[in-house]
Amino acid sequence: MLDDSRPLFVQIAEQIENDILDGTYPEETAVPSTNELAAFLRINPATAGKGLNRLVDSGILYKRRGIGMFVATGATRQLKESRQTSFAAEYVAPLIHEAAKLGISTEDLVALITKEAQS
């Protein structure tokens, strides 16, 4: 799960996001505690806490004092919208620009994408 290319706390936050999106942690259910994450991943609890707090700050998780952290209502929708926006900026826009440089029409690009999606 973890690699050296990006900060650990970012990777932890992204993994929890992925787990929310795939239904591992439905809305209004608890996520692993800072100490559970730290023990499982064999990392400093402060690093695990930083990853979880990143999600609290963005409204994906919320804290119940003395109980733990839970997935917020609407978190799945919020994550999908955010990821779709990022996907368009990181992948779709560069794809369109490269296709334009190569003289690939919109129709041909759609055909290429459709062909790849079906294989």
C-alpha positions as CSV (number, residue, x, y, z in Angstrom):
1,M,0.0,0.0,0.0
2,L,2.6,2.6,1.0
3,D,5.5,3.7,-1.2
4,D,8.3,6.2,-0.9
5,S,7.3,8.6,-3.6
6,R,4.8,10.6,-1.6
7,P,4.3,11.6,2.1
8,L,2.9,8.7,4.2
9,F,0.1,10.8,5.6
10,V,-1.1,11.6,2.1
11,Q,-1.1,8.0,1.1
12,I,-3.0,7.1,4.3
13,A,-5.7,9.7,3.5
14,E,-5.9,8.4,-0.1
15,Q,-6.3,4.8,1.1
16,I,-9.1,5.7,3.5
17,E,-10.7,7.7,0.6
18,N,-10.4,4.6,-1.7
19,D,-11.9,2.4,1.0
20,I,-14.9,4.8,1.4
21,L,-15.4,4.9,-2.4
22,D,-15.3,1.1,-2.7
23,G,-17.7,0.6,0.2
24,T,-15.3,-0.8,2.8
25,Y,-16.2,2.1,5.1
26,P,-19.8,3.2,4.4
27,E,-21.1,6.6,5.5
28,E,-21.6,6.9,9.2
29,T,-19.3,3.9,10.0
30,A,-16.1,4.0,12.0
31,V,-12.7,4.0,10.4
32,P,-9.6,2.6,12.1
33,S,-8.2,4.7,14.9
34,T,-4.8,6.4,14.7
35,N,-3.3,3.8,16.9
36,E,-4.8,0.9,14.8
37,L,-3.4,2.4,11.6
38,A,0.0,3.0,13.1
39,A,0.2,-0.5,14.5
40,F,-1.0,-2.1,11.2
41,L,1.3,0.0,9.0
42,R,4.2,0.1,11.5
43,I,4.4,3.9,11.4
44,N,4.5,6.7,13.9
45,P,1.0,7.4,15.3
46,A,1.5,11.1,14.6
47,T,1.8,10.3,10.9
48,A,-1.4,8.2,10.9
49,G,-3.1,10.9,12.8
50,K,-2.0,13.5,10.3
51,G,-3.6,11.4,7.5
52,L,-6.9,11.0,9.3
53,N,-7.0,14.7,10.3
54,R,-6.5,15.7,6.7
55,L,-9.8,13.9,6.0
56,V,-11.5,15.5,9.0
57,D,-10.3,18.9,7.7
58,S,-11.9,18.2,4.3
59,G,-15.2,17.0,5.8
60,I,-14.8,13.4,4.8
61,L,-14.5,12.2,8.4
62,Y,-15.7,13.6,11.6
63,K,-14.8,12.9,15.2
64,R,-17.0,11.6,18.0
65,R,-15.2,12.4,21.2
66,G,-14.1,9.3,23.1
67,I,-15.5,7.0,20.4
68,G,-13.5,7.5,17.2
69,M,-13.7,8.9,13.7
70,F,-16.5,8.2,11.3
71,V,-17.3,8.6,7.6
72,A,-19.4,11.7,7.2
73,T,-22.8,11.7,5.4
74,G,-22.2,12.8,1.8
75,A,-18.5,11.8,1.9
76,T,-18.9,9.4,-1.0
77,R,-20.5,12.0,-3.2
78,Q,-17.9,14.6,-2.2
79,L,-15.0,12.3,-3.0
80,K,-16.5,11.3,-6.3
81,E,-17.0,14.9,-7.3
82,S,-13.4,15.9,-6.2
83,R,-11.8,12.9,-8.0
84,Q,-13.8,13.5,-11.2
85,T,-12.6,17.1,-11.2
86,S,-9.0,16.0,-10.7
87,F,-9.4,13.2,-13.3
88,A,-10.5,15.7,-15.9
89,A,-7.6,18.1,-15.1
90,E,-4.9,15.4,-14.8
91,Y,-5.9,13.0,-17.6
92,V,-8.7,14.2,-19.9
93,A,-7.3,17.7,-20.7
94,P,-3.8,16.5,-21.5
95,L,-5.3,13.7,-23.6
96,I,-7.3,16.2,-25.6
97,H,-4.3,18.6,-26.1
98,E,-2.1,15.7,-27.3
99,A,-4.8,14.5,-29.6
100,A,-5.1,18.0,-31.1
101,K,-1.3,18.1,-31.6
102,L,-1.5,14.8,-33.5
103,G,-4.5,15.9,-35.6
104,I,-6.9,13.4,-34.0
105,S,-10.4,14.7,-34.3
106,T,-12.8,14.5,-31.4
107,E,-14.8,11.8,-33.1
108,D,-11.7,9.7,-33.7
109,L,-10.6,10.3,-30.1
110,V,-14.0,9.1,-28.9
111,A,-13.7,6.0,-31.2
112,L,-10.2,5.3,-29.8
113,I,-11.4,5.5,-26.2
114,T,-14.4,3.3,-26.9
115,K,-12.2,0.7,-28.6
116,E,-9.8,0.6,-25.6
117,A,-12.7,0.5,-23.1
118,Q,-14.1,-2.6,-24.9
119,S,-10.8,-4.5,-25.0
